[in-house]
Amino acid sequence: MGAIARVAQKTPTNVKYELLKQYVEEGGGTLRIFTDRTNPDRTTLVFAPKSLQGASTQSQFGGGGTMGHTAMGGV
């Protein structure tokens, strides 16, 4: 929530109004932070509908894991 609040402080009032309008029209939802991958300093708030409220956003980091292998030569 702190990150959303910081981005919201920098968001123009007319954009916040549009997000609120979407929230009312959709009957609820949530705010997400969108970061432009070509310019990481450029972050904006976006509205996510209620159907996505509990869903997580895709990480910019790919899947990984050790797949059973460890530094000690595991299975």
CHARMM internal coordinates of N, CA and C (Angstrom, degrees):
IC EDIT
DIST 1 N 1 CA 1.4479
DIST 1 CA 1 C 1.5227
ANGL 1 N 1 CA 1 C 111.06
DIST 1 C 2 N 1.3061
ANGL 1 CA 1 C 2 N 117.95
DIHE 1 N 1 CA 1 C 2 N -32.02
DIST 2 N 2 CA 1.4561
ANGL 1 C 2 N 2 CA 120.83
DIHE 1 CA 1 C 2 N 2 CA -179.19
DIST 2 CA 2 C 1.5186
ANGL 2 N 2 CA 2 C 111.89
DIHE 1 C 2 N 2 CA 2 C -63.61
DIST 2 C 3 N 1.3328
ANGL 2 CA 2 C 3 N 116.16
DIHE 2 N 2 CA 2 C 3 N -39.97
DIST 3 N 3 CA 1.4659
ANGL 2 C 3 N 3 CA 120.01
DIHE 2 CA 2 C 3 N 3 CA 179.41
DIST 3 CA 3 C 1.5238
ANGL 3 N 3 CA 3 C 110.55
DIHE 2 C 3 N 3 CA 3 C -65.60
DIST 3 C 4 N 1.3173
ANGL 3 CA 3 C 4 N 116.94
DIHE 3 N 3 CA 3 C 4 N -40.03
DIST 4 N 4 CA 1.4673
ANGL 3 C 4 N 4 CA 120.73
DIHE 3 CA 3 C 4 N 4 CA 178.05
DIST 4 CA 4 C 1.5179
ANGL 4 N 4 CA 4 C 109.74
DIHE 3 C 4 N 4 CA 4 C -63.94
DIST 4 C 5 N 1.3209
ANGL 4 CA 4 C 5 N 117.63
DIHE 4 N 4 CA 4 C 5 N -41.44
DIST 5 N 5 CA 1.4624
ANGL 4 C 5 N 5 CA 120.90
DIHE 4 CA 4 C 5 N 5 CA 179.69
DIST 5 CA 5 C 1.5344
ANGL 5 N 5 CA 5 C 111.28
DIHE 4 C 5 N 5 CA 5 C -62.80
DIST 5 C 6 N 1.3239
ANGL 5 CA 5 C 6 N 116.85
DIHE 5 N 5 CA 5 C 6 N -40.08
DIST 6 N 6 CA 1.4754
ANGL 5 C 6 N 6 CA 119.82
DIHE 5 CA 5 C 6 N 6 CA 179.41
DIST 6 CA 6 C 1.5257
ANGL 6 N 6 CA 6 C 111.51
DIHE 5 C 6 N 6 CA 6 C -65.21
DIST 6 C 7 N 1.3227
ANGL 6 CA 6 C 7 N 116.84
DIHE 6 N 6 CA 6 C 7 N -41.49
DIST 7 N 7 CA 1.4643
ANGL 6 C 7 N 7 CA 120.15
DIHE 6 CA 6 C 7 N 7 CA 178.70
DIST 7 CA 7 C 1.5264
ANGL 7 N 7 CA 7 C 109.63
DIHE 6 C 7 N 7 CA 7 C -69.60
DIST 7 C 8 N 1.3250
ANGL 7 CA 7 C 8 N 117.54
DIHE 7 N 7 CA 7 C 8 N -37.38
DIST 8 N 8 CA 1.4663
ANGL 7 C 8 N 8 CA 121.39
DIHE 7 CA 7 C 8 N 8 CA -179.86
DIST 8 CA 8 C 1.5237
ANGL 8 N 8 CA 8 C 111.49
DIHE 7 C 8 N 8 CA 8 C -63.27
DIST 8 C 9 N 1.3206
ANGL 8 CA 8 C 9 N 117.82
DIHE 8 N 8 CA 8 C 9 N -34.52
DIST 9 N 9 CA 1.4584
ANGL 8 C 9 N 9 CA 120.63
DIHE 8 CA 8 C 9 N 9 CA 178.62
DIST 9 CA 9 C 1.5249
ANGL 9 N 9 CA 9 C 111.34
DIHE 8 C 9 N 9 CA 9 C -63.45
DIST 9 C 10 N 1.3224
ANGL 9 CA 9 C 10 N 117.24
DIHE 9 N 9 CA 9 C 10 N -31.08
DIST 10 N 10 CA 1.4608
ANGL 9 C 10 N 10 CA 121.67
DIHE 9 CA 9 C 10 N 10 CA -178.36
DIST 10 CA 10 C 1.5388
ANGL 10 N 10 CA 10 C 112.40
DIHE 9 C 10 N 10 CA 10 C -90.86
DIST 10 C 11 N 1.3336
ANGL 10 CA 10 C 11 N 116.41
DIHE 10 N 10 CA 10 C 11 N -7.73
DIST 11 N 11 CA 1.4622
ANGL 10 C 11 N 11 CA 121.06
DIHE 10 CA 10 C 11 N 11 CA -177.15
DIST 11 CA 11 C 1.5270
ANGL 11 N 11 CA 11 C 109.89
DIHE 10 C 11 N 11 CA 11 C -81.68
DIST 11 C 12 N 1.3320
ANGL 11 CA 11 C 12 N 117.34
DIHE 11 N 11 CA 11 C 12 N 132.91
DIST 12 N 12 CA 1.4641
ANGL 11 C 12 N 12 CA 120.13
DIHE 11 CA 11 C 12 N 12 CA 178.47
DIST 12 CA 12 C 1.5312
ANGL 12 N 12 CA 12 C 112.10
DIHE 11 C 12 N 12 CA 12 C -61.35
DIST 12 C 13 N 1.3216
ANGL 12 CA 12 C 13 N 116.40
DIHE 12 N 12 CA 12 C 13 N 151.17
DIST 13 N 13 CA 1.4569
ANGL 12 C 13 N 13 CA 122.31
DIHE 12 CA 12 C 13 N 13 CA -176.53
DIST 13 CA 13 C 1.5189
ANGL 13 N 13 CA 13 C 112.05
DIHE 12 C 13 N 13 CA 13 C -59.36
DIST 13 C 14 N 1.3343
ANGL 13 CA 13 C 14 N 117.76
DIHE 13 N 13 CA 13 C 14 N -40.13
DIST 14 N 14 CA 1.4731
ANGL 13 C 14 N 14 CA 119.43
DIHE 13 CA 13 C 14 N 14 CA -178.45
DIST 14 CA 14 C 1.5325
ANGL 14 N 14 CA 14 C 111.64
DIHE 13 C 14 N 14 CA 14 C -64.48
DIST 14 C 15 N 1.3329
ANGL 14 CA 14 C 15 N 117.90
DIHE 14 N 14 CA 14 C 15 N -32.97
DIST 15 N 15 CA 1.4624
ANGL 14 C 15 N 15 CA 121.42
DIHE 14 CA 14 C 15 N 15 CA 177.73
DIST 15 CA 15 C 1.5267
ANGL 15 N 15 CA 15 C 109.69
DIHE 14 C 15 N 15 CA 15 C -70.70
DIST 15 C 16 N 1.3328
ANGL 15 CA 15 C 16 N 117.11
DIHE 15 N 15 CA 15 C 16 N -41.59
DIST 16 N 16 CA 1.4712
ANGL 15 C 16 N 16 CA 120.64
DIHE 15 CA 15 C 16 N 16 CA 177.53
DIST 16 CA 16 C 1.5246
ANGL 16 N 16 CA 16 C 110.38
DIHE 15 C 16 N 16 CA 16 C -61.59
DIST 16 C 17 N 1.3315
ANGL 16 CA 16 C 17 N 116.78
DIHE 16 N 16 CA 16 C 17 N -37.84
DIST 17 N 17 CA 1.4607
ANGL 16 C 17 N 17 CA 121.11
DIHE 16 CA 16 C 17 N 17 CA 178.25
DIST 17 CA 17 C 1.5243
ANGL 17 N 17 CA 17 C 110.51
DIHE 16 C 17 N 17 CA 17 C -63.08
DIST 17 C 18 N 1.3240
ANGL 17 CA 17 C 18 N 117.36
DIHE 17 N 17 CA 17 C 18 N -42.64
DIST 18 N 18 CA 1.4686
ANGL 17 C 18 N 18 CA 120.98
DIHE 17 CA 17 C 18 N 18 CA 179.23
DIST 18 CA 18 C 1.5334
ANGL 18 N 18 CA 18 C 111.19
DIHE 17 C 18 N 18 CA 18 C -64.27
DIST 18 C 19 N 1.3212
ANGL 18 CA 18 C 19 N 116.81
DIHE 18 N 18 CA 18 C 19 N -38.37
DIST 19 N 19 CA 1.4634
ANGL 18 C 19 N 19 CA 120.47
DIHE 18 CA 18 C 19 N 19 CA 177.95
DIST 19 CA 19 C 1.5314
ANGL 19 N 19 CA 19 C 110.33
DIHE 18 C 19 N 19 CA 19 C -65.38
DIST 19 C 20 N 1.3068
ANGL 19 CA 19 C 20 N 116.67
DIHE 19 N 19 CA 19 C 20 N -41.57
DIST 20 N 20 CA 1.4678
ANGL 19 C 20 N 20 CA 121.19
DIHE 19 CA 19 C 20 N 20 CA 177.98
DIST 20 CA 20 C 1.5212
ANGL 20 N 20 CA 20 C 110.53
DIHE 19 C 20 N 20 CA 20 C -64.35
DIST 20 C 21 N 1.3197
ANGL 20 CA 20 C 21 N 116.31
DIHE 20 N 20 CA 20 C 21 N -39.87
DIST 21 N 21 CA 1.4638
ANGL 20 C 21 N 21 CA 121.47
DIHE 20 CA 20 C 21 N 21 CA 178.63
DIST 21 CA 21 C 1.5345
ANGL 21 N 21 CA 21 C 110.69
DIHE 20 C 21 N 21 CA 21 C -62.36
DIST 21 C 22 N 1.3272
ANGL 21 CA 21 C 22 N 117.10
DIHE 21 N 21 CA 21 C 22 N -42.33
DIST 22 N 22 CA 1.4618
ANGL 21 C 22 N 22 CA 121.18
DIHE 21 CA 21 C 22 N 22 CA 176.84
DIST 22 CA 22 C 1.5260
ANGL 22 N 22 CA 22 C 110.89
DIHE 21 C 22 N 22 CA 22 C -62.72
DIST 22 C 23 N 1.3253
ANGL 22 CA 22 C 23 N 116.11
DIHE 22 N 22 CA 22 C 23 N -40.68
DIST 23 N 23 CA 1.4613
ANGL 22 C 23 N 23 CA 121.33
DIHE 22 CA 22 C 23 N 23 CA 179.73
DIST 23 CA 23 C 1.5259
ANGL 23 N 23 CA 23 C 110.33
DIHE 22 C 23 N 23 CA 23 C -59.15
DIST 23 C 24 N 1.3155
ANGL 23 CA 23 C 24 N 116.43
DIHE 23 N 23 CA 23 C 24 N -45.38
DIST 24 N 24 CA 1.4659
ANGL 23 C 24 N 24 CA 120.98
DIHE 23 CA 23 C 24 N 24 CA -179.00
DIST 24 CA 24 C 1.5283
ANGL 24 N 24 CA 24 C 110.50
DIHE 23 C 24 N 24 CA 24 C -67.71
DIST 24 C 25 N 1.3242
ANGL 24 CA 24 C 25 N 117.25
DIHE 24 N 24 CA 24 C 25 N -44.99
DIST 25 N 25 CA 1.4639
ANGL 24 C 25 N 25 CA 121.46
DIHE 24 CA 24 C 25 N 25 CA -178.77
DIST 25 CA 25 C 1.5283
ANGL 25 N 25 CA 25 C 112.24
DIHE 24 C 25 N 25 CA 25 C -63.07
DIST 25 C 26 N 1.3157
ANGL 25 CA 25 C 26 N 117.12
DIHE 25 N 25 CA 25 C 26 N -35.99
DIST 26 N 26 CA 1.4626
ANGL 25 C 26 N 26 CA 121.94
DIHE 25 CA 25 C 26 N 26 CA -178.26
DIST 26 CA 26 C 1.5332
ANGL 26 N 26 CA 26 C 112.56
DIHE 25 C 26 N 26 CA 26 C -85.34
DIST 26 C 27 N 1.3201
ANGL 26 CA 26 C 27 N 117.14
DIHE 26 N 26 CA 26 C 27 N -11.42
DIST 27 N 27 CA 1.4624
ANGL 26 C 27 N 27 CA 120.01
DIHE 26 CA 26 C 27 N 27 CA -178.66
DIST 27 CA 27 C 1.5157
ANGL 27 N 27 CA 27 C 113.20
DIHE 26 C 27 N 27 CA 27 C 76.23
DIST 27 C 28 N 1.3085
ANGL 27 CA 27 C 28 N 116.82
DIHE 27 N 27 CA 27 C 28 N 29.61
DIST 28 N 28 CA 1.4634
ANGL 27 C 28 N 28 CA 121.71
DIHE 27 CA 27 C 28 N 28 CA 178.64
DIST 28 CA 28 C 1.5152
ANGL 28 N 28 CA 28 C 110.78
DIHE 27 C 28 N 28 CA 28 C 126.54
DIST 28 C 29 N 1.2971
ANGL 28 CA 28 C 29 N 114.80
DIHE 28 N 28 CA 28 C 29 N 176.44
DIST 29 N 29 CA 1.4573
ANGL 28 C 29 N 29 CA 120.40
DIHE 28 CA 28 C 29 N 29 CA -179.51
DIST 29 CA 29 C 1.5105
ANGL 29 N 29 CA 29 C 110.02
DIHE 28 C 29 N 29 CA 29 C 152.71
DIST 29 C 30 N 1.3114
ANGL 29 CA 29 C 30 N 115.74
DIHE 29 N 29 CA 29 C 30 N -157.09
DIST 30 N 30 CA 1.4507
ANGL 29 C 30 N 30 CA 120.79
DIHE 29 CA 29 C 30 N 30 CA -177.97
DIST 30 CA 30 C 1.5267
ANGL 30 N 30 CA 30 C 109.53
DIHE 29 C 30 N 30 CA 30 C -150.55
DIST 30 C 31 N 1.2973
ANGL 30 CA 30 C 31 N 115.42
DIHE 30 N 30 CA 30 C 31 N 166.49
DIST 31 N 31 CA 1.4604
ANGL 30 C 31 N 31 CA 121.16
DIHE 30 CA 30 C 31 N 31 CA 175.95
DIST 31 CA 31 C 1.5206
ANGL 31 N 31 CA 31 C 108.67
DIHE 30 C 31 N 31 CA 31 C -103.69
DIST 31 C 32 N 1.3034
ANGL 31 CA 31 C 32 N 115.96
DIHE 31 N 31 CA 31 C 32 N 142.69
DIST 32 N 32 CA 1.4583
ANGL 31 C 32 N 32 CA 122.02
DIHE 31 CA 31 C 32 N 32 CA 175.40
DIST 32 CA 32 C 1.5158
ANGL 32 N 32 CA 32 C 107.87
DIHE 31 C 32 N 32 CA 32 C -128.09
DIST 32 C 33 N 1.3037
ANGL 32 CA 32 C 33 N 116.04
DIHE 32 N 32 CA 32 C 33 N 157.48
DIST 33 N 33 CA 1.4605
ANGL 32 C 33 N 33 CA 121.35
DIHE 32 CA 32 C 33 N 33 CA 175.56
DIST 33 CA 33 C 1.5228
ANGL 33 N 33 CA 33 C 107.47
DIHE 32 C 33 N 33 CA 33 C -100.68
DIST 33 C 34 N 1.3151
ANGL 33 CA 33 C 34 N 115.49
DIHE 33 N 33 CA 33 C 34 N 128.52
DIST 34 N 34 CA 1.4635
ANGL 33 C 34 N 34 CA 121.14
DIHE 33 CA 33 C 34 N 34 CA 176.11
DIST 34 CA 34 C 1.5114
ANGL 34 N 34 CA 34 C 107.84
DIHE 33 C 34 N 34 CA 34 C -108.05
DIST 34 C 35 N 1.3229
ANGL 34 CA 34 C 35 N 116.42
DIHE 34 N 34 CA 34 C 35 N 124.65
DIST 35 N 35 CA 1.4554
ANGL 34 C 35 N 35 CA 121.67
DIHE 34 CA 34 C 35 N 35 CA 177.51
DIST 35 CA 35 C 1.5159
ANGL 35 N 35 CA 35 C 108.67
DIHE 34 C 35 N 35 CA 35 C -110.53
DIST 35 C 36 N 1.3098
ANGL 35 CA 35 C 36 N 115.49
DIHE 35 N 35 CA 35 C 36 N 126.26
DIST 36 N 36 CA 1.4618
ANGL 35 C 36 N 36 CA 121.37
DIHE 35 CA 35 C 36 N 36 CA 178.52
DIST 36 CA 36 C 1.5262
ANGL 36 N 36 CA 36 C 107.82
DIHE 35 C 36 N 36 CA 36 C -71.73
DIST 36 C 37 N 1.3162
ANGL 36 CA 36 C 37 N 117.25
DIHE 36 N 36 CA 36 C 37 N 119.55
DIST 37 N 37 CA 1.4724
ANGL 36 C 37 N 37 CA 120.77
DIHE 36 CA 36 C 37 N 37 CA -176.98
DIST 37 CA 37 C 1.5192
ANGL 37 N 37 CA 37 C 112.73
DIHE 36 C 37 N 37 CA 37 C -67.11
DIST 37 C 38 N 1.3362
ANGL 37 CA 37 C 38 N 116.90
DIHE 37 N 37 CA 37 C 38 N -25.46
DIST 38 N 38 CA 1.4630
ANGL 37 C 38 N 38 CA 118.83
DIHE 37 CA 37 C 38 N 38 CA 178.21
DIST 38 CA 38 C 1.5198
ANGL 38 N 38 CA 38 C 111.91
DIHE 37 C 38 N 38 CA 38 C -80.92
DIST 38 C 39 N 1.3405
ANGL 38 CA 38 C 39 N 116.71
DIHE 38 N 38 CA 38 C 39 N -20.51
DIST 39 N 39 CA 1.4606
ANGL 38 C 39 N 39 CA 121.83
DIHE 38 CA 38 C 39 N 39 CA 178.43
DIST 39 CA 39 C 1.5264
ANGL 39 N 39 CA 39 C 108.35
DIHE 38 C 39 N 39 CA 39 C -142.76
DIST 39 C 40 N 1.3420
ANGL 39 CA 39 C 40 N 118.67
DIHE 39 N 39 CA 39 C 40 N 85.32
DIST 40 N 40 CA 1.4587
ANGL 39 C 40 N 40 CA 122.28
DIHE 39 CA 39 C 40 N 40 CA -174.83
DIST 40 CA 40 C 1.5275
ANGL 40 N 40 CA 40 C 114.72
DIHE 39 C 40 N 40 CA 40 C -58.77
DIST 40 C 41 N 1.3328
ANGL 40 CA 40 C 41 N 117.55
DIHE 40 N 40 CA 40 C 41 N -19.76
DIST 41 N 41 CA 1.4644
ANGL 40 C 41 N 41 CA 119.45
DIHE 40 CA 40 C 41 N 41 CA 178.12
DIST 41 CA 41 C 1.5247
ANGL 41 N 41 CA 41 C 111.63
DIHE 40 C 41 N 41 CA 41 C -74.91
DIST 41 C 42 N 1.3290
ANGL 41 CA 41 C 42 N 116.54
DIHE 41 N 41 CA 41 C 42 N -14.10
DIST 42 N 42 CA 1.4579
ANGL 41 C 42 N 42 CA 120.98
DIHE 41 CA 41 C 42 N 42 CA -178.03
DIST 42 CA 42 C 1.5269
ANGL 42 N 42 CA 42 C 109.06
DIHE 41 C 42 N 42 CA 42 C -95.69
DIST 42 C 43 N 1.3126
ANGL 42 CA 42 C 43 N 116.57
DIHE 42 N 42 CA 42 C 43 N 101.73
DIST 43 N 43 CA 1.4544
ANGL 42 C 43 N 43 CA 121.77
DIHE 42 CA 42 C 43 N 43 CA 177.49
DIST 43 CA 43 C 1.5216
ANGL 43 N 43 CA 43 C 109.04
DIHE 42 C 43 N 43 CA 43 C -119.19
DIST 43 C 44 N 1.3144
ANGL 43 CA 43 C 44 N 116.16
DIHE 43 N 43 CA 43 C 44 N 143.69
DIST 44 N 44 CA 1.4531
ANGL 43 C 44 N 44 CA 121.15
DIHE 43 CA 43 C 44 N 44 CA 179.63
DIST 44 CA 44 C 1.5188
ANGL 44 N 44 CA 44 C 109.61
DIHE 43 C 44 N 44 CA 44 C -136.68
DIST 44 C 45 N 1.3220
ANGL 44 CA 44 C 45 N 114.84
DIHE 44 N 44 CA 44 C 45 N 158.46
DIST 45 N 45 CA 1.4574
ANGL 44 C 45 N 45 CA 120.64
DIHE 44 CA 44 C 45 N 45 CA 173.71
DIST 45 CA 45 C 1.5105
ANGL 45 N 45 CA 45 C 109.03
DIHE 44 C 45 N 45 CA 45 C -87.24
DIST 45 C 46 N 1.3119
ANGL 45 CA 45 C 46 N 116.36
DIHE 45 N 45 CA 45 C 46 N 139.97
DIST 46 N 46 CA 1.4565
ANGL 45 C 46 N 46 CA 121.66
DIHE 45 CA 45 C 46 N 46 CA 174.23
DIST 46 CA 46 C 1.5159
ANGL 46 N 46 CA 46 C 108.59
DIHE 45 C 46 N 46 CA 46 C -131.77
DIST 46 C 47 N 1.3149
ANGL 46 CA 46 C 47 N 115.63
DIHE 46 N 46 CA 46 C 47 N 152.26
DIST 47 N 47 CA 1.4568
ANGL 46 C 47 N 47 CA 121.79
DIHE 46 CA 46 C 47 N 47 CA 178.81
DIST 47 CA 47 C 1.5155
ANGL 47 N 47 CA 47 C 108.86
DIHE 46 C 47 N 47 CA 47 C -90.93
DIST 47 C 48 N 1.3217
ANGL 47 CA 47 C 48 N 116.50
DIHE 47 N 47 CA 47 C 48 N 135.43
DIST 48 N 48 CA 1.4598
ANGL 47 C 48 N 48 CA 121.91
DIHE 47 CA 47 C 48 N 48 CA 174.03
DIST 48 CA 48 C 1.5266
ANGL 48 N 48 CA 48 C 107.41
DIHE 47 C 48 N 48 CA 48 C -117.52
DIST 48 C 49 N 1.3256
ANGL 48 CA 48 C 49 N 118.02
DIHE 48 N 48 CA 48 C 49 N 129.68
DIST 49 N 49 CA 1.4643
ANGL 48 C 49 N 49 CA 120.30
DIHE 48 CA 48 C 49 N 49 CA -178.33
DIST 49 CA 49 C 1.5179
ANGL 49 N 49 CA 49 C 112.62
DIHE 48 C 49 N 49 CA 49 C -61.92
DIST 49 C 50 N 1.3160
ANGL 49 CA 49 C 50 N 114.79
DIHE 49 N 49 CA 49 C 50 N 165.82
DIST 50 N 50 CA 1.4596
ANGL 49 C 50 N 50 CA 121.55
DIHE 49 CA 49 C 50 N 50 CA -177.10
DIST 50 CA 50 C 1.5313
ANGL 50 N 50 CA 50 C 111.73
DIHE 49 C 50 N 50 CA 50 C -57.39
DIST 50 C 51 N 1.3284
ANGL 50 CA 50 C 51 N 117.09
DIHE 50 N 50 CA 50 C 51 N -32.31
DIST 51 N 51 CA 1.4664
ANGL 50 C 51 N 51 CA 120.31
DIHE 50 CA 50 C 51 N 51 CA -179.28
DIST 51 CA 51 C 1.5288
ANGL 51 N 51 CA 51 C 112.22
DIHE 50 C 51 N 51 CA 51 C -64.45
DIST 51 C 52 N 1.3329
ANGL 51 CA 51 C 52 N 117.32
DIHE 51 N 51 CA 51 C 52 N -22.68
DIST 52 N 52 CA 1.4585
ANGL 51 C 52 N 52 CA 121.21
DIHE 51 CA 51 C 52 N 52 CA 179.09
DIST 52 CA 52 C 1.5174
ANGL 52 N 52 CA 52 C 113.01
DIHE 51 C 52 N 52 CA 52 C -102.24
DIST 52 C 53 N 1.3232
ANGL 52 CA 52 C 53 N 117.32
DIHE 52 N 52 CA 52 C 53 N 3.43
DIST 53 N 53 CA 1.4557
ANGL 52 C 53 N 53 CA 120.68
DIHE 52 CA 52 C 53 N 53 CA -173.42
DIST 53 CA 53 C 1.5206
ANGL 53 N 53 CA 53 C 112.88
DIHE 52 C 53 N 53 CA 53 C -58.90
DIST 53 C 54 N 1.3107
ANGL 53 CA 53 C 54 N 118.37
DIHE 53 N 53 CA 53 C 54 N -40.06
DIST 54 N 54 CA 1.4578
ANGL 53 C 54 N 54 CA 120.81
DIHE 53 CA 53 C 54 N 54 CA -179.47
DIST 54 CA 54 C 1.5173
ANGL 54 N 54 CA 54 C 113.51
DIHE 53 C 54 N 54 CA 54 C -90.64
DIST 54 C 55 N 1.3275
ANGL 54 CA 54 C 55 N 117.29
DIHE 54 N 54 CA 54 C 55 N -8.72
DIST 55 N 55 CA 1.4673
ANGL 54 C 55 N 55 CA 121.14
DIHE 54 CA 54 C 55 N 55 CA -177.14
DIST 55 CA 55 C 1.5234
ANGL 55 N 55 CA 55 C 110.04
DIHE 54 C 55 N 55 CA 55 C -80.20
DIST 55 C 56 N 1.2943
ANGL 55 CA 55 C 56 N 115.02
DIHE 55 N 55 CA 55 C 56 N 145.87
DIST 56 N 56 CA 1.4659
ANGL 55 C 56 N 56 CA 118.74
DIHE 55 CA 55 C 56 N 56 CA 178.13
DIST 56 CA 56 C 1.5201
ANGL 56 N 56 CA 56 C 109.81
DIHE 55 C 56 N 56 CA 56 C -86.70
DIST 56 C 57 N 1.3082
ANGL 56 CA 56 C 57 N 115.56
DIHE 56 N 56 CA 56 C 57 N 160.02
DIST 57 N 57 CA 1.4548
ANGL 56 C 57 N 57 CA 119.76
DIHE 56 CA 56 C 57 N 57 CA 176.81
DIST 57 CA 57 C 1.5163
ANGL 57 N 57 CA 57 C 108.37
DIHE 56 C 57 N 57 CA 57 C -91.11
DIST 57 C 58 N 1.3271
ANGL 57 CA 57 C 58 N 116.07
DIHE 57 N 57 CA 57 C 58 N 150.95
DIST 58 N 58 CA 1.4539
ANGL 57 C 58 N 58 CA 120.58
DIHE 57 CA 57 C 58 N 58 CA -178.64
DIST 58 CA 58 C 1.5202
ANGL 58 N 58 CA 58 C 110.09
DIHE 57 C 58 N 58 CA 58 C -67.68
DIST 58 C 59 N 1.2938
ANGL 58 CA 58 C 59 N 115.50
DIHE 58 N 58 CA 58 C 59 N 133.47
DIST 59 N 59 CA 1.4543
ANGL 58 C 59 N 59 CA 121.31
DIHE 58 CA 58 C 59 N 59 CA 179.14
DIST 59 CA 59 C 1.5187
ANGL 59 N 59 CA 59 C 110.18
DIHE 58 C 59 N 59 CA 59 C -73.54
DIST 59 C 60 N 1.3336
ANGL 59 CA 59 C 60 N 115.79
DIHE 59 N 59 CA 59 C 60 N 148.57
DIST 60 N 60 CA 1.4588
ANGL 59 C 60 N 60 CA 119.39
DIHE 59 CA 59 C 60 N 60 CA 175.32
DIST 60 CA 60 C 1.5217
ANGL 60 N 60 CA 60 C 111.47
DIHE 59 C 60 N 60 CA 60 C -75.79
DIST 60 C 61 N 1.3227
ANGL 60 CA 60 C 61 N 117.16
DIHE 60 N 60 CA 60 C 61 N -10.73
DIST 61 N 61 CA 1.4547
ANGL 60 C 61 N 61 CA 121.89
DIHE 60 CA 60 C 61 N 61 CA 179.09
DIST 61 CA 61 C 1.5163
ANGL 61 N 61 CA 61 C 109.08
DIHE 60 C 61 N 61 CA 61 C -95.13
DIST 61 C 62 N 1.2939
ANGL 61 CA 61 C 62 N 116.93
DIHE 61 N 61 CA 61 C 62 N 135.99
DIST 62 N 62 CA 1.4596
ANGL 61 C 62 N 62 CA 121.42
DIHE 61 CA 61 C 62 N 62 CA -178.99
DIST 62 CA 62 C 1.5130
ANGL 62 N 62 CA 62 C 111.56
DIHE 61 C 62 N 62 CA 62 C -71.39
DIST 62 C 63 N 1.3113
ANGL 62 CA 62 C 63 N 115.15
DIHE 62 N 62 CA 62 C 63 N 163.93
DIST 63 N 63 CA 1.4519
ANGL 62 C 63 N 63 CA 120.02
DIHE 62 CA 62 C 63 N 63 CA 175.55
DIST 63 CA 63 C 1.5140
ANGL 63 N 63 CA 63 C 109.76
DIHE 62 C 63 N 63 CA 63 C -63.25
DIST 63 C 64 N 1.2724
ANGL 63 CA 63 C 64 N 115.82
DIHE 63 N 63 CA 63 C 64 N 159.35
DIST 64 N 64 CA 1.4612
ANGL 63 C 64 N 64 CA 117.42
DIHE 63 CA 63 C 64 N 64 CA -178.48
DIST 64 CA 64 C 1.5057
ANGL 64 N 64 CA 64 C 109.47
DIHE 63 C 64 N 64 CA 64 C -159.89
DIST 64 C 65 N 1.2784
ANGL 64 CA 64 C 65 N 115.05
DIHE 64 N 64 CA 64 C 65 N -124.18
DIST 65 N 65 CA 1.4451
ANGL 64 C 65 N 65 CA 119.23
DIHE 64 CA 64 C 65 N 65 CA -177.40
DIST 65 CA 65 C 1.5120
ANGL 65 N 65 CA 65 C 110.41
DIHE 64 C 65 N 65 CA 65 C 97.12
DIST 65 C 66 N 1.2920
ANGL 65 CA 65 C 66 N 114.64
DIHE 65 N 65 CA 65 C 66 N 172.90
DIST 66 N 66 CA 1.4588
ANGL 65 C 66 N 66 CA 119.08
DIHE 65 CA 65 C 66 N 66 CA -177.65
DIST 66 CA 66 C 1.5045
ANGL 66 N 66 CA 66 C 112.62
DIHE 65 C 66 N 66 CA 66 C -95.21
DIST 66 C 67 N 1.3124
ANGL 66 CA 66 C 67 N 117.63
DIHE 66 N 66 CA 66 C 67 N -11.58
DIST 67 N 67 CA 1.4600
ANGL 66 C 67 N 67 CA 123.04
DIHE 66 CA 66 C 67 N 67 CA -178.92
DIST 67 CA 67 C 1.5263
ANGL 67 N 67 CA 67 C 110.70
DIHE 66 C 67 N 67 CA 67 C 50.44
DIST 67 C 68 N 1.3096
ANGL 67 CA 67 C 68 N 116.14
DIHE 67 N 67 CA 67 C 68 N 40.05
DIST 68 N 68 CA 1.4489
ANGL 67 C 68 N 68 CA 120.14
DIHE 67 CA 67 C 68 N 68 CA 178.20
DIST 68 CA 68 C 1.4994
ANGL 68 N 68 CA 68 C 115.19
DIHE 67 C 68 N 68 CA 68 C 87.56
DIST 68 C 69 N 1.3117
ANGL 68 CA 68 C 69 N 117.04
DIHE 68 N 68 CA 68 C 69 N -6.55
DIST 69 N 69 CA 1.4642
ANGL 68 C 69 N 69 CA 120.33
DIHE 68 CA 68 C 69 N 69 CA -178.62
DIST 69 CA 69 C 1.5281
ANGL 69 N 69 CA 69 C 108.49
DIHE 68 C 69 N 69 CA 69 C -99.16
DIST 69 C 70 N 1.2852
ANGL 69 CA 69 C 70 N 116.45
DIHE 69 N 69 CA 69 C 70 N 141.23
DIST 70 N 70 CA 1.4573
ANGL 69 C 70 N 70 CA 121.15
DIHE 69 CA 69 C 70 N 70 CA 177.35
DIST 70 CA 70 C 1.5136
ANGL 70 N 70 CA 70 C 109.34
DIHE 69 C 70 N 70 CA 70 C -127.97
DIST 70 C 71 N 1.3016
ANGL 70 CA 70 C 71 N 115.84
DIHE 70 N 70 CA 70 C 71 N 171.82
DIST 71 N 71 CA 1.4610
ANGL 70 C 71 N 71 CA 120.97
DIHE 70 CA 70 C 71 N 71 CA 178.90
DIST 71 CA 71 C 1.5243
ANGL 71 N 71 CA 71 C 111.04
DIHE 70 C 71 N 71 CA 71 C -63.23
DIST 71 C 72 N 1.3220
ANGL 71 CA 71 C 72 N 116.17
DIHE 71 N 71 CA 71 C 72 N -22.49
DIST 72 N 72 CA 1.4549
ANGL 71 C 72 N 72 CA 119.91
DIHE 71 CA 71 C 72 N 72 CA -179.32
DIST 72 CA 72 C 1.5269
ANGL 72 N 72 CA 72 C 111.67
DIHE 71 C 72 N 72 CA 72 C -91.98
DIST 72 C 73 N 1.3384
ANGL 72 CA 72 C 73 N 117.89
DIHE 72 N 72 CA 72 C 73 N 13.31
DIST 73 N 73 CA 1.4587
ANGL 72 C 73 N 73 CA 120.47
DIHE 72 CA 72 C 73 N 73 CA 176.90
DIST 73 CA 73 C 1.5093
ANGL 73 N 73 CA 73 C 113.64
DIHE 72 C 73 N 73 CA 73 C 78.45
DIST 73 C 74 N 1.3101
ANGL 73 CA 73 C 74 N 116.65
DIHE 73 N 73 CA 73 C 74 N 38.51
DIST 74 N 74 CA 1.4700
ANGL 73 C 74 N 74 CA 121.74
DIHE 73 CA 73 C 74 N 74 CA -178.06
DIST 74 CA 74 C 1.5219
ANGL 74 N 74 CA 74 C 113.03
DIHE 73 C 74 N 74 CA 74 C -57.60
DIST 74 C 75 N 1.2895
ANGL 74 CA 74 C 75 N 115.86
DIHE 74 N 74 CA 74 C 75 N -173.99
DIST 75 N 75 CA 1.4602
ANGL 74 C 75 N 75 CA 123.36
DIHE 74 CA 74 C 75 N 75 CA -173.50
DIST 75 CA 75 C 1.4967
ANGL 75 N 75 CA 75 C 111.52
DIHE 74 C 75 N 75 CA 75 C -64.44
END
COOR INIT
IC SEED 1 N 1 CA 1 C
IC BUILD
